[in-house]
């Protein structure tokens, strides 16, 4: 649905912190599904983290969830100079390491959106297995022109 060029038009993040490669589903105001391909070229793959393996750190998985949440609420934002940015995390669980060669599927569901705050349930998958999950809160922030 959205390739990397369309993603870069909507998100302010850039390499090395843009953690979404493709958005494959958007149900405006409800949910979004995106893909992050884990590779040895990712900057965080330069250090061993997990039993001698290169792995995408859990904190970056949560940041990827927050980036995908923006696609859920983009159409709900009246002031287009604002973008939802990561504000808090709750109930984070990391169940499976994301290793080079894995494709991380990021699914984000909107739980509620009021004023300048949105609450989301986010889950990442590798194949059919849950890799991580969290509840995240994002707040609308005016971007500099």
C-alpha positions in Angstrom: 0.0 0.0 0.0 2.8 2.5 0.9 6.4 2.1 -0.3 9.4 3.6 1.3 9.1 6.9 -0.7 5.5 7.4 0.5 6.5 6.5 4.0 9.2 9.2 4.0 6.6 11.8 2.8 4.5 11.1 5.9 7.1 10.4 8.7 9.9 12.7 9.6 12.3 9.8 10.5 15.3 9.1 8.3 18.0 6.5 8.2 19.1 5.1 10.5 16.0 5.7 12.6 13.3 5.0 10.0 12.1 1.5 11.0 9.3 0.9 8.5 10.1 -0.5 5.1 6.6 -0.9 3.7 3.0 -0.4 4.9 0.8 -3.2 3.6 -2.6 -2.4 5.2 -4.3 0.8 6.5 -7.8 1.0 8.0 -7.9 4.7 8.8 -8.8 5.2 12.5 -8.6 1.5 13.2 -5.4 -0.3 12.4 -2.3 -0.5 10.2 0.1 -3.3 9.3 3.7 -2.7 8.2 6.9 -4.6 7.4 10.5 -4.1 8.6 13.1 -6.3 7.0 15.9 -7.2 9.5 19.3 -7.2 7.8 22.9 -7.2 8.7 23.1 -3.8 7.1 21.0 -2.3 9.9 23.2 -0.1 12.1 22.2 -2.0 15.3 23.5 -5.2 13.7 27.1 -4.2 14.2 27.1 -5.4 17.8 26.2 -8.9 19.2 23.2 -8.7 21.6 21.7 -12.1 22.0 23.7 -15.3 22.5 26.3 -14.1 20.0 23.7 -13.2 17.5 22.9 -9.8 15.9 19.4 -8.9 16.9 17.0 -5.9 16.5 16.8 -4.5 20.1 13.4 -4.5 21.8 13.5 -0.7 22.2 13.7 -0.3 18.4 10.9 -2.8 17.9 8.8 -0.5 20.2 9.9 2.6 18.1 8.8 0.8 14.9 5.4 0.2 16.5 5.1 3.9 17.3 6.1 4.8 13.7 3.4 2.5 12.4 0.8 4.0 14.8 1.1 7.3 12.8 -0.5 5.6 9.8 -3.5 4.6 11.8 -4.4 8.2 12.8 -3.1 10.3 9.9 -6.6 10.9 8.5 -7.9 11.8 12.0 -5.5 14.7 12.4 -7.0 18.0 11.4 -3.9 20.1 11.7 -1.6 18.5 9.1 1.5 20.2 10.6 1.1 17.8 13.5 2.4 14.2 13.7 1.9 11.6 16.4 5.2 10.9 18.2 6.0 8.2 20.8 5.1 9.3 24.3 5.0 6.2 26.5 5.0 2.4 26.7 3.2 0.0 28.9 3.0 -3.8 29.1 5.9 -4.4 26.8 6.8 -8.1 26.3 9.6 -9.4 24.1 9.1 -13.1 23.2 11.3 -13.9 20.2 14.5 -12.2 18.9 14.3 -10.5 15.5 17.4 -11.6 13.7 18.9 -10.7 10.3 16.9 -12.4 7.6 13.6 -12.1 9.5 10.7 -10.0 8.3 9.1 -8.2 11.2 5.3 -7.7 10.6 4.1 -4.8 12.8 0.4 -4.7 13.5 -1.0 -1.6 15.4 -4.6 -1.2 16.5 -6.1 2.1 17.8 -7.7 1.7 21.2 -8.6 5.4 21.7 -7.8 8.8 20.3 -8.8 12.0 22.2 -7.5 15.5 21.7 -3.8 15.2 21.2 -3.3 11.6 22.5 -3.7 8.2 21.0 -3.4 4.8 22.8 -2.6 1.7 20.7 -2.2 -2.0 21.0 0.8 -3.1 19.0 2.2 -6.6 18.2 5.1 -7.7 16.0 5.3 -11.1 14.4 8.0 -13.2 12.7 6.0 -15.5 10.6 3.1 -16.6 12.7 4.9 -16.2 16.0 4.6 -13.1 18.3 8.0 -11.4 18.6 6.9 -8.5 20.8 3.9 -6.6 22.0 3.1 -3.4 23.9 0.6 -0.8 24.6 1.9 2.6 23.3 0.8 6.1 23.7 1.5 8.8 21.1 0.9 12.5 21.3 0.5 15.0 18.5 3.4 17.3 18.1 3.6 20.3 15.7 6.4 19.7 13.2 8.8 22.6 12.4 8.2 24.0 8.9 
